[in-house]
Amino acid sequence: MIEMQNLSFGYSGGEPLLADMSLSLPPGSFHFLTGPSGSGKTTFLRLCYADLLPTAGKMLAFGQDVTELSRDGIAALRRRVGVVHQDTQFLDHLPVAENIAMPLIVSGEAVDMPALGDLLSWVQLTNHSRTMPPALSGGERQRAALARAVIMSPDLIIADEPTGNLDWDMSMRLLQLLVELNRSGKTVLFATHDLNMIRAAKQQVQTRVLRIAGKRLQLAGADL
């Protein structure tokens, strides 16, 4: 699904931010990504959905070399990836249901209202379908962001510190949704600082823990 071969990334004229990274994300896997603040986790995730392109090495996404894709090819790739950020961004003048459906609306696809209702129920936001985003709690915002990320049935879900601003109970509710997605066959890549979150996930699904340190990607030890 995602293959990196000796990949490096840096901005023009600067030192590489990430160097000599090799990785395979097979379909249906669950990976955590850890590392100190500023180590390049978000940059790494942006490479995974071709928001950034490598400056050296090779990256294959769904069997295609990302550096050889056209603009339309990049757009098609991103349709297969759902992204949840720590800082959710919604259109505050539109209710939750319309924000969740926005990827379909933007792409010109019809909104399947029964399916949207099922998705709202899955993230426990049925009673908030007409609520405006500013009225949501932090946990509700993240669940809405996850629903928006998966509404187009992506193959890969990338979560960039989605529980960073949540308490433990809300974090576990979001983790459970990601575990359910993984059990349904989706690949999950979850960046987090929270080792307790990783331990909790390991009790439910088989996971692999990656760590970025010193610009390089490492397989973390099993003692987490």
C-alpha positions as CSV (number, residue, x, y, z in Angstrom):
1,M,0.0,0.0,0.0
2,I,2.7,2.5,1.0
3,E,6.3,1.6,0.2
4,M,9.3,3.9,1.0
5,Q,12.7,3.0,-0.2
6,N,15.7,5.1,1.1
7,L,13.4,8.1,1.1
8,S,14.6,11.6,2.1
9,F,12.9,14.9,2.3
10,G,14.1,18.4,2.7
11,Y,13.2,21.9,1.5
12,S,15.2,23.4,-1.3
13,G,18.6,24.6,-0.2
14,G,18.3,23.1,3.3
15,E,19.4,20.1,5.2
16,P,17.2,17.0,4.9
17,L,14.4,16.9,7.6
18,L,14.0,13.1,7.1
19,A,16.7,10.9,5.6
20,D,17.2,7.3,4.4
21,M,13.7,6.1,5.4
22,S,12.4,2.7,4.3
23,L,9.0,1.3,5.3
24,S,6.2,-0.9,4.1
25,L,2.6,-0.3,5.2
26,P,0.8,-3.4,4.1
27,P,-3.0,-3.4,3.6
28,G,-4.9,-4.0,6.9
29,S,-2.0,-3.1,9.2
30,F,-2.1,-0.8,12.2
31,H,1.0,1.3,12.8
32,F,1.7,3.9,15.4
33,L,4.2,6.7,14.8
34,T,6.1,8.2,17.7
35,G,9.0,10.6,18.2
36,P,9.8,13.8,20.0
37,S,8.2,17.1,19.1
38,G,9.8,18.5,16.0
39,S,11.2,15.2,14.9
40,G,9.2,15.3,11.6
41,K,6.1,13.1,12.3
42,T,3.7,15.4,10.5
43,T,6.2,15.8,7.6
44,F,6.3,12.0,7.4
45,L,2.5,11.7,7.3
46,R,2.3,14.4,4.6
47,L,4.6,12.3,2.5
48,C,2.3,9.3,2.9
49,Y,-0.6,11.1,1.2
50,A,1.6,13.0,-1.3
51,D,1.0,16.4,0.2
52,L,4.8,16.5,0.1
53,L,7.0,14.6,-2.4
54,P,10.3,13.0,-1.6
55,T,13.5,14.8,-2.6
56,A,15.5,11.6,-2.8
57,G,14.7,7.9,-2.8
58,K,11.3,6.4,-3.9
59,M,7.8,6.2,-2.5
60,L,5.1,4.0,-4.0
61,A,1.5,4.6,-3.0
62,F,-1.0,1.9,-4.0
63,G,1.6,0.6,-6.5
64,Q,2.4,4.0,-8.1
65,D,5.5,6.1,-7.9
66,V,4.2,9.4,-6.4
67,T,6.8,11.5,-8.2
68,E,5.5,10.3,-11.6
69,L,1.8,11.1,-10.9
70,S,0.0,13.8,-12.7
71,R,-2.1,16.4,-10.8
72,D,-5.2,14.2,-11.4
73,G,-3.2,11.2,-10.2
74,I,-2.3,12.9,-7.0
75,A,-6.0,13.8,-6.5
76,A,-7.0,10.2,-7.1
77,L,-4.5,9.0,-4.6
78,R,-5.7,11.3,-1.9
79,R,-9.2,10.0,-2.3
80,R,-7.9,6.7,-1.0
81,V,-6.5,8.3,2.1
82,G,-8.5,9.8,5.0
83,V,-6.7,12.2,7.3
84,V,-7.6,13.3,10.8
85,H,-5.6,16.2,12.2
86,Q,-5.2,17.2,15.9
87,D,-6.6,20.7,15.1
88,T,-9.9,20.0,13.3
89,Q,-11.1,22.5,10.8
90,F,-14.8,22.8,10.0
91,L,-17.0,25.3,8.2
92,D,-18.6,26.9,11.2
93,H,-21.6,28.2,9.3
94,L,-22.6,24.6,8.3
95,P,-24.0,21.9,10.5
96,V,-22.1,18.8,11.5
97,A,-23.7,16.6,8.9
98,E,-22.8,18.9,6.0
99,N,-19.3,19.2,7.2
100,I,-18.9,15.5,7.3
101,A,-20.3,15.2,3.8
102,M,-18.1,18.0,2.5
103,P,-15.6,15.6,0.7
104,L,-18.5,14.2,-1.3
105,I,-19.9,17.6,-2.0
106,V,-16.6,19.0,-3.2
107,S,-16.0,16.0,-5.5
108,G,-19.4,16.4,-7.0
109,E,-20.7,13.0,-5.7
110,A,-24.2,12.5,-4.5
111,V,-24.6,12.3,-0.7
112,D,-26.2,9.0,0.3
113,M,-28.3,10.3,3.2
114,P,-29.0,6.8,4.8
115,A,-25.2,6.1,4.7
116,L,-24.5,9.5,6.2
117,G,-27.0,8.7,9.0
118,D,-25.2,5.4,9.6
119,L,-21.9,7.2,9.8
120,L,-23.3,9.7,12.3
121,S,-24.6,6.9,14.4
122,W,-21.2,5.1,14.3
123,V,-19.4,8.1,15.7
124,Q,-22.3,8.7,18.2
125,L,-23.2,12.1,16.7
126,T,-26.8,11.4,15.5
127,N,-28.2,14.0,17.9
128,H,-25.7,16.5,16.7
129,S,-26.3,16.3,12.9
130,R,-27.7,19.8,12.8
131,T,-25.4,21.2,15.5
132,M,-22.9,23.9,14.4
133,P,-19.2,22.9,14.9
134,P,-18.4,25.6,17.6
135,A,-21.0,24.0,19.9
136,L,-19.2,20.6,19.8
137,S,-16.9,19.3,22.6
138,G,-13.3,18.4,21.8
139,G,-14.2,14.7,21.6
140,E,-17.2,15.3,19.4
141,R,-15.1,17.4,17.0
142,Q,-12.6,14.6,16.6
143,R,-15.3,12.0,16.0
144,A,-16.8,14.3,13.4
145,A,-13.4,14.7,11.8
146,L,-13.0,11.0,11.7
147,A,-16.4,10.6,10.1
148,R,-15.4,13.2,7.5
149,A,-12.1,11.4,6.9
150,V,-13.8,8.0,6.1
151,I,-16.9,9.1,4.3
152,M,-15.3,8.3,0.9
153,S,-14.3,4.8,2.1
154,P,-10.5,5.3,2.0
155,D,-8.1,2.4,2.2
156,L,-5.7,4.2,4.5
157,I,-6.6,6.3,7.5
158,I,-3.9,8.7,8.8
159,A,-4.4,10.2,12.3
160,D,-2.0,13.0,13.3
161,E,-2.1,13.3,17.1
162,P,-5.9,13.2,17.1
163,T,-6.2,12.6,20.8
164,G,-3.6,15.3,21.8
165,N,-6.3,17.6,23.2
166,L,-8.6,15.0,24.6
167,D,-9.0,13.4,28.0
168,W,-8.4,9.7,28.5
169,D,-12.0,8.6,28.1
170,M,-12.5,10.6,24.9
171,S,-9.2,9.3,23.6
172,M,-10.2,5.7,24.2
173,R,-13.5,6.3,22.4
174,L,-11.7,7.6,19.3
175,L,-9.1,4.8,19.5
176,Q,-12.0,2.2,19.6
177,L,-13.3,3.7,16.3
178,L,-9.9,3.4,14.7
179,V,-9.6,-0.2,15.9
180,E,-13.0,-1.0,14.4
181,L,-11.8,0.5,11.1
182,N,-8.7,-1.6,11.2
183,R,-10.7,-4.8,11.9
184,S,-12.8,-4.0,8.9
185,G,-9.7,-4.1,6.7
186,K,-8.6,-0.5,6.7
187,T,-4.9,0.4,7.2
188,V,-4.3,2.8,10.1
189,L,-1.3,5.1,10.7
190,F,-1.7,6.9,14.1
191,A,0.9,9.5,15.3
192,T,0.9,9.9,19.0
193,H,3.1,10.8,22.0
194,D,0.9,8.8,24.3
195,L,2.5,5.4,25.2
196,N,-0.5,4.4,27.3
197,M,-2.6,4.8,24.1
198,I,-0.3,2.5,22.3
199,R,-0.4,-0.1,25.1
200,A,-4.2,0.1,25.1
201,A,-4.3,-0.5,21.4
202,K,-1.9,-3.5,21.6
203,Q,-4.5,-5.2,23.8
204,Q,-7.0,-5.1,21.0
205,V,-5.2,-5.4,17.7
206,Q,-1.8,-6.3,16.3
207,T,0.2,-3.1,16.0
208,R,3.7,-2.1,14.9
209,V,5.3,1.0,16.5
210,L,7.6,3.2,14.4
211,R,9.7,6.0,15.9
212,I,11.4,9.0,14.2
213,A,14.6,10.1,15.8
214,G,17.7,11.7,14.3
215,K,15.9,12.2,11.0
216,R,15.5,8.5,10.6
217,L,12.7,5.9,11.0
218,Q,13.2,3.1,13.5
219,L,11.2,0.2,14.6
220,A,10.4,0.8,18.3
221,G,11.1,-1.8,20.9
222,A,8.5,-4.2,22.1
223,D,8.6,-2.9,25.7
224,L,6.2,0.0,25.1
